């Protein structure tokens, strides 16, 4: 089978979708397929396996046309971008079926950002691209409901994102830190709810939180980061909350996850949140919102899945502060078990292949396609 994964950017700074495509590509190669990743040229691309053919396009589909390549299926990651729209046109012109993974971009919060431009794009091309897709891939049932609410009747595959759990050290007993760390590690962006974190922390009792510090690690717009730093200064939290640059070295990144006592992602909207899976794989319990599909945190006692806002976050932080190292480590072990059983990239790649085979009539319809 020849598969073409489409994504507008695989730059190190472009966020979780690019990282996910990188991880999935490695796992798909185990399925004995010919895999191509088509993307726009970028300054700092992620490293892909040498067995993946990378096509770095300028701004259109000409590179693929010039190479005279043919594929059994296109898998489009993301929407709105003209580059991925052009790829759907290429697929249709060659009678090649394609899958679209919106990666949360059809969720209500996301649709309300730059709303006018998205309405125009939906009218001009995006609605048609979605309607013509052989299948729409989402990462959770909640995302499927959002897609159905918009009126799309395509088959929908519910396959969560995954991580390479084997690359995270399987060492259960974490070091007990006297000074504990609450970690945020993601893109620093207004949708991530960092202001809510700063506000919630400022409202907690000083004595309760005296043995904790917060690390905010990631990249973002300099102007927005300066705004956050000013907020931290105004709340007299400079000694407690530090904003640090991103870490791209996988080993160092894993160590950061592992050395944290709790991970927090107080986001307004996230189609999956791959950093949550990475934290859990590192035996680190997680606090996140119902803007993510991580109900399992409550079900499996490995974190806190809360409503969006300052007050719910403050209550979760209070509960976190009440737990000793033994209790947090127990939650961390539960989290590791969860990702091993449900979010391993090999399981996800296997289901992705089942979706591909069903689309090209090589296999019966899987039970995760609705």
Buried (B, 14 or more C-beta within 10 A) or exposed (E): BBBBBBBBBBBBBBBBBBBBBBBBBBBBBEBEBBBBBBBBBBEEBBEBEEEBBBBEBEEBBEBBEEEEBEBBBBBBBBBBBEBBBBBBBBBBEEEBBBBBBBBBBBBEBBBEEEEEEBEEBBEEBBBBBBEBBBBBBBBBEBBBEBBBEEEBEBBBBBBBBBBBBEBBEEEEEBEEBEEBBBBBBBBBBBBBBBBBBBBBBBBBEEEEBEEBBBBBBBBBEEEEBEBBBEBBEEBEBEEBBBBEEBBEEEEEBBBBBBBBBBBBBBBBBBBBBBBBBBBBBBBBBBBBBBBBBBEBBEEBBBBBBBEBBBEBBBBBBBEBBEBEBEEBBBBBBBBBBBBBEBBBBBBBBBBBBBBBBBBEEEEEEBEBBE
